Amino acid sequence: MSESISTQIKIEPNITIDTHTMTVAQAGKDVGLTRRQFDILVFLSEAEGRPVPAAELAEKVFPNPVFKNTVEVYINMIRHKLGREVIINRHGFGYLVKSRA
């Protein structure tokens, strides 16, 4: 008997991340995130509501050390594509995706 592993993560009612095809769809349309943007969104989604500090994102998502504001720049690019309300910044704690659907 083969066990099916879900490759989709739903955030917000209309946003779906497919980790198999490495795509993000909003209202059924591909958003066109870059690989790094995709990795950040998946990492935040898998944190399940736990705020993730920028330093942790930089360490876990980027292969090499990055400047302090690099994570913020990438977060802003994702927000531009998906909407500002999708990724929340809890000042002093870190970033998290809004609620799961």
Rosetta blueprint (number, residue, H / E / L):
1 M L
2 S L
3 E L
4 S L
5 I L
6 S L
7 T L
8 Q E
9 I E
10 K E
11 I E
12 E L
13 P L
14 N L
15 I E
16 T E
17 I E
18 D E
19 T L
20 H L
21 T L
22 M L
23 T E
24 V E
25 A E
26 Q E
27 A L
28 G L
29 K E
30 D E
31 V L
32 G L
33 L L
34 T L
35 R H
36 R H
37 Q H
38 F H
39 D H
40 I H
41 L H
42 V H
43 F H
44 L H
45 S H
46 E H
47 A L
48 E L
49 G L
50 R L
51 P L
52 V E
53 P L
54 A H
55 A H
56 E H
57 L H
58 A H
59 E H
60 K H
61 V H
62 F L
63 P L
64 N L
65 P L
66 V L
67 F L
68 K L
69 N L
70 T H
71 V H
72 E H
73 V H
74 Y H
75 I H
76 N H
77 M H
78 I H
79 R H
80 H H
81 K H
82 L H
83 G L
84 R L
85 E L
86 V L
87 I E
88 I E
89 N E
90 R E
91 H L
92 G L
93 F L
94 G E
95 Y E
96 L E
97 V E
98 K L
99 S L
100 R L
101 A L
